[in-house]
Amino acid sequence: MRSLESRTFMNGLKRLGVWMRDFWLIVGNTLLFFLVLELGLGCVFAIRDKLHSAEDLMQADSSWYPTYARESHGAHELTWHPYVYWRRSAFKGETINVNANGIRSTVRCEVPVGKKPVKIFMFGGSTMWGTGARDAYTIPSLLVKGLQAQDIAADVTNFGETGYVNTQSLITLMLQLRRHNVPDLVIFYDGVNDTFSAYQQNRAGIPQNEFNRVREFNLSREDQSGRAIRLVVDKIARKLSTGRLARAILHRTGRVRDAYDLSSVIPSASTSSDWDALAQAVVDTYAGNLELVKTLSERYGFRYQFYWQPTIFDKRSLAGREATYRERKRALEPFFERTNQVVRQLRLEDEYPFRDLSRVFADEKAPVYLDWVHLSESGNELVAKEMLVDVLRAMQARQGQS
């Protein structure tokens, strides 16, 4: 009896050993396959990114762009700021400089003794901040140069920040006014982030990636440790090359709105009327902010000017790599077109100091885009020239009132 029990026990151990061996073979082979796939995809993406970077360098001035690209990566660290969520951390370089308040450096001009420079605040997203340009060739810096050429001394502050929607810019202005830091003129250059945020989240009037703040809210609570672990795992998965491939495939098949964001899954119930209503909500929110700035200007005595940004979707003659940039973001184009149509129909310029610059590059033959929205330094110069006309007019009107 004991011999039978012993044999049964030993057979059970053998079966367990066989099962464990097979299990580890399957798991081990799977892990090995995944590791080889991850390393292989990592090499493919690294080569692809380098090729794209090299192509971009051909479109930029290669004598300074490599330094800028390196510094841009280093200057991308963000710090938390109340009300507006984020601003850049302090950074010092050859092409990019950001002070302790998260404000990018702007060209300074000499002010004649006894003369007070015109004080200008400029707001917007990464295009105002100057992505793709050196400090001296951002839109604010080029506006300073344009005013200097007219013998006008200006003290311009670039409050632009990557990703900011118009409401974040408005809040930034309000915080300055609360500190009694009142400008002579305020310039807003917006539209792209406001439109993209609505497209991304099916809701107008909120900052980009708001779902991230919802997911991260209250993570410090002890009873949220499980959710915190899931978010860490999710973050790791997003950094894997296999995850990048999966996002690209989902983007190609239309399951996500943008290849870098799996959180914005396109709802199957979306209709043309839904998009029209969302586009209208984007512009209504923007118009509401215009009215708030108008009220603030009357109370604090500054003048203001709003601009609706251009994108590559409105450029008829694509040059250099612009056709590639447009193709990469083709999914965005229909909604941006609808939103721009609403802007034109609403005719904000009839009631406010507002200009629609969405078609400013429509007939431009030379390449001006570094991607679907960010401009080269020559593109920034053209925008600054458009702004200069309005700034001079605003200054004349202000002098006439004084």
FIRO-277315 format. One record per residue (C-alpha): x negated, y negated, z negated; residue in one letter. Coordinates in steps of 0.001 Angstrom, whole numbers, plus 500000, padded with zeros to 6 digits. Each point is the difference from the previous one (the first is absolute). Layout:
XYZA ...
***
This chain:
500000500000500000M 497204497625499065R 498169500953503195S 503093499111502056L 500358496693498163E 496316499240500553S 500265500744503715R 503128497866500257T 498244497150498192F 496912500299502204M 502130500076503161N 501783496888498773G 496671498275499455L 498866500996503490K 503212498651501557R 499577496807498006L 496396499764501169G 501027500536503637V 502748497380499647W 497599497492498422M 497411500684502701R 502544499495502775D 501336496895498280F 496584498393499716W 499144500976503550L 503130498253501234I 499472496966497761V 496282499864500713G 500473500244503760N 502740497367499847T 497807497651497993L 497065500645502319L 502173499313503044F 501326496796498400F 496471498873499092L 498713500609503542V 503065498233501455L 499586497038497616E 496292499647500766L 500600500357503738G 502807497442500032L 497886497705497825G 497222500086502598C 502470499428502861V 501629497017498244F 496591498552499051A 498826500152503625I 503334498605501218R 499891497123497515D 496422499191500984K 500928499943503670L 502928497678499289H 497760497811497882S 497432499860502795A 502727499058502481E 501189497246497656D 496445498688499750L 499903499681503778M 503013497681499774Q 498484497961497155A 496727498125499754D 497700502893499102S 497365497694498494S 502100499355496871W 502832502538500075Y 498077502931498425P 499208497811496984T 503607498862499821Y 501303503588500234A 497748501083497135R 500976497038497852E 503681500390500836S 499932503470498484H 498274498706496878G 502334497016499682A 503158502097500124H 500165500654496254E 503152498523498467L 500814498838496478T 503410499761498367W 501599496559499907H 503331499284498259P 503004499195502227Y 498181500586503301V 498574503477499172Y 496493499681501441W 497155497812501234R 496439500736501111R 497256500452497442S 497079497562500069A 497546500754502811F 496871498329501391K 498569500778503420G 498734498512503254E 503339499980501831T 502539500404497165I 500123498143496702N 502828500185497460V 500012498055496733N 501037501200496539A 503620498951500677N 500219502208503073G 499791497060502432I 497951500407503164R 497408497368500803S 500979497268502459T 497797497474501813V 499484496837497956R 499522496607501576C 498217496909498758E 502359497434498548V 499031496328500391P 499531498132496713V 503251498539498759G 502099502049502404K 502371502709498824K 500189503150502180P 503381501320501074V 500822502994497808K 501370502985501923I 501135503409498696F 500245502819502577M 501934503204499335F 500525503288501790G 498812503588500239G 496787501526501312S 500104497940503208T 499865496811497938M 497416501529497657W 497909500660503102G 499696503746500599T 497533500418502859G 498424496557499606A 497141498386498104R 500733497430497293D 499306497097502357A 502351501349502696Y 503182500765498109T 503061497933500937I 499603497715496930P 496304499370500721S 500694499277503657L 502747497568499003L 497469498162497803V 497659499748503001K 502822498719502193G 500847497300497468L 496317499063499687Q 499908499446503752A 502788497466499433Q 497956498314497222D 502388501340497351I 498588501489496811A 502008502950498726A 499841502196496910D 501550503266501201V 500662503002497751T 500596503385501605N 502568501766497810F 500517502722502617G 499814503582498772E 500203503388501669T 503511501433500082G 501782496969498569Y 503579499421501084V 501336496442500075N 501557500257496537T 496631500866498444Q 498561496910501686S 502902497904498692L 499409501264496456I 496289499189500366T 500942496438500915L 502379499765497033M 497249501128497618L 497726497233501314Q 502741497397499610L 500633501212496452R 496353499170499274R 500541496511501481H 497780500900502942N 502031498203502655V 498875499851503662P 500712497430502673D 500942502673502526L 500963503677499807V 499697502395502952I 501601503472500150F 499008502469502722Y 502200503083499628D 502420502428501603G 498015503159500699V 499823501351496448N 503615499033499314D 501147501881503095T 497780503017499384F 501060500274496355S 503662500168501054A 499212502555502697Y 497970502043497530Q 502587500073497206Q 503380499347501668N 500406496946497800R 499187496352500629A 498485497556497547G 497669502234497978I 496188500425500063P 498401502742502048Q 499619503470498445N 502412499210497176E 500723503726499656F 496463500385498613N 500836497665497087R 503212501926499381V 498083503288499864R 497286498562497775E 502322498228497560F 499661501157496342N 497313502586500781L 498246499135496723S 502852501513497997R 499181503358498405E 503078501681501448D 498902499073503540Q 496776502056500072S 501459502512502464G 500931497227502436R 496536498471499601A 498354503312500912I 502231500360503069R 499009496502501162L 496289500831499588V 500437503193502023V 501934498069502646D 497244497380500188K 497349502688500471I 502095501679502702A 500311496707501890R 496221499669500133K 499535503428501584L 499361500184503726S 502680502698500324T 502452497551498435G 498950497356502495R 500652502441502843L 503422500874498578A 500949496308499751R 498860499402503566A 502108502937501242I 503051498785498072L 499472496525501407H 499809501362503541R 503221501974499542T 501779496950498555G 500455501422496521R 498190497089498357V 499937496339500935R 496266499566499694D 497163502483499998A 498551498730496700Y 503238500106498041D 501879503233499319L 502343498214497603S 501887498230502775S 501888502869501601V 502336498835502738I 503616500627498913P 501844502016502628S 503075497775499499A 498276496825501258S 501977498303502758T 499521496962502182S 502378497989497808S 498003501010496903D 496832498605501577W 501785496826501050D 501273499468496450A 496544500642498556L 498364497554502436A 502599497391499065Q 499282500595496300A 496272499437500589V 500598496607501585V 502692499029497474D 497548500683497164T 497350497938501772Y 502459497150500572A 500918500098496306G 496346499498499129N 499831497094502428L 502841498338498110E 498220500551496677L 496790498421501337V 502031497079501332K 501420499442496508T 496554500258498400L 498551497548502531S 502663497443499129E 499302500409496282R 496184499960500197Y 499504497730502988G 498052502241502376F 500682500736503664R 500205503528501394Y 499804501947503259Q 501032503603500724F 498750502228502840Y 501343503338501211W 497044502204500988Q 499183501547503379P 499344503711500541T 498571501937502912I 503542500994501021F 500586496530501482D 496770499851502018K 500704500641503684R 496422500273501239S 498083502556497918L 496200499906500234A 497145501980498494G 501401502602497614R 503287498195499431E 501999502599501950A 498680502654497615T 500907497922496952Y 503520499483501303R 500441503684500775E 498950500979496475R 502852497931498545K 502622500600502669R 502473501305497387A 500087496558498366L 500681498007503156E 503811500343500306P 500660498794496461F 497541497110500310F 501705498976503249E 503404499987498277R 498707497927497103T 498373497479502345N 503270499708501909Q 501804499127496777V 497364497348499222V 500546498403503412R 503774500140499716Q 500043498444496539L 497987496949501181R 498437499201496644L 498078497167501649E 503232498007500218D 500136499713496207E 496455500519498723Y 496360499303500989P 499741503421501623F 498339501353503136R 500347503415501575D 496487500987501136L 500957503560500956S 499412499207503692R 496938497795499591V 497793502645501697F 502619501180502500A 498040498760503024D 496490500198498527E 497723501962502360K 497049500510497660A 500106502543497142P 500959498416496677V 501187502977497913Y 497766502256497885L 502960502315499408D 503756499523500390W 500085496819497876V 496555498833498783H 498287497441502179L 496453499481501164S 498269496761499055E 500960498551503384S 503623500969499297G 499823498274496618N 498696496884501737E 503011499876502324L 502408500334497050V 498116497293498067A 500320497668502999K 503766500536500010E 500114499190496295M 497788496923500381L 502639498233502102V 502602500433497250D 497589499106497204V 499101496708501684L 503684499240500527R 500786500817496349A 497168497766498801M 501235497106502145Q 503514500453498612A 498645500088496473R 498009496789500562Q 503104498371501396G 501902500811496816Q 497290498655497694S 
***
